[in-house]
Amino acid sequence: MLVELMRTTTFFSTIIGKEAVIKGKRSKQNSKRGKYNEMKKQLILLVVFALSLLMSTSVSAQTVIGNQTITGQLMELESFVSTRRIGQVDFQELDYDRAIKAGFSSSTLDLAAEMIAFQNEYKLSITNGETFDDISLHSPTLTKYPLITKFFNEINGKENQIEIQNLITAAPTACGNWDYPVPNYTPYRANFYGYSNPRQTLINWGYHLTAGYACGQDPFVLCSNDYTWGRSYSGPYGSCSSPRFRNQGNVVSSNVFSIQYGEPNPEVLSYSWPYWNWGVYVRYWHATY
């Protein structure tokens, strides 16, 4: 089990040049600290630690997940994912060992671990004020996140997968999920013409410039033409609380702007998530609709 999990985390050892640390079996610390200060070391350690096996001695109840789709299994992992705050950032950890005992497949948990790694590294990049060319807003790369990329491709083609037709999908949620995206179409976009100052108009209407990380730019530089108005969303499965959705304003020219109404809010670090892998789901949604 340990060997299989570590295969999915090879990219972390490439990034930081250190071995992953597993609870109960810590590797010896390198005496050379180099240019990294202690705080950065702790942050990096926790990111890697998110992919470690968290050894648990408690007895967990068996979960009936054998007849669920992988998307259904992912939604059932909520109680096996915890967070730990360092500084101003909440990093996630997966209790891999307890989840295996509960009946989850190793393939599902390897994918979950990679999702957590993606979300943790994304948070870390924002904290350090860094941008990663291979972490775009919409498409994790095959080289660093192959399981996520494969999962996205399978989700987009799931209508043609005969093998999942008799399996139980995830239950619908108000904010949307892999099996029941909200909305499941590209939202309506309206164009507004003849405004002398589109930027000020959007601000007057309650919009703000979108955080740079949410449009693939420098985390500490606001998006140049993208505006956000955080909002709730009432859909077929209930109401998703604000600001987990947004209206997107976009300045088209000196006197034209557009507004797209009701999409998952890509400023994912500015609000609480409805479930543990919402960060990856939002990227999937924006890549799809």
Steps between C-alpha positions, in 0.01 A plus 500: 500500500777739595690443175188563291425824681853631468486448121228762484712750695820485301448852374531638853849361545583663167368837617671520837783250467403319820351165586137490606447461873263233631358522849663242724792464263663839453806535283801667658510874455766635273743705701543751219217748509621697197296803405172376646387654826327292765149613415531401137636161604198443718265593219673271251507219756127524549430498126697178466344369818158531340590202285632293789328209663348627822523195726181451698438251779126562519257244363285648225165380378488340157363729230297354218686643203559199275203580277571871470663690217838653577327838517265358762792362697680834492199672653491239777857585604401818684553353848843364403641840401612740772668839498790649689563873516850639462519876489193619313456190286302180560675198353320170447599150613355166390467213748592242237536208738161547666331548162646172372364323807161657432488336157618769260707381206865594472436652155240735646729596787797558269283740300379668820861538619594665172203737526613596849855551374371724222293709739778521759763601249262757355447649846874493564574678173257776593648529849851536361386739227617264228341396173545157347495481122374143514213575740253686283151599600336226302736216410733307734784363292558134425856515629419613853137396548435207266225345712303826512540551126388144428205548736394820322514321166295209631238730651460685173441171318304317768177499301661243273639279777282190517677372812363776724137476395403266784702678768380751758608857435560774754190657653411844361624798701379859490835635381551224243741209471656273240182302428259792536682820397327829579424643258552228239525749217688818412321786679339782307724795420356846434683782322471863607577771246551875511644540850767769530682321782424125513744437784346758730153384403578146611646626828192716556288189447684315776771320304870485586806412296551125518800367695791428270526130587138447388585597143844339483703812573736619772321434832577851624392679183129538435359385169499779246156458343326235708255603775316296763176548688467225759152358534291204604342269244161332504490199273323167457654351818460793740677823584880533505609774740687816403769557381554149367355618170555821315392718211799568279550844354737541210617828346496457123594849385497864610121510489388135503490238773326168552358311796466124527247400761551218750816288494713338772721770648866443399623713794508173695733628771259773609218286642424167667449197277184287497710183480863394511592498127301806396820669381561233236131485412489874427787461258326208334178700467676798339682267262173339396244783476 
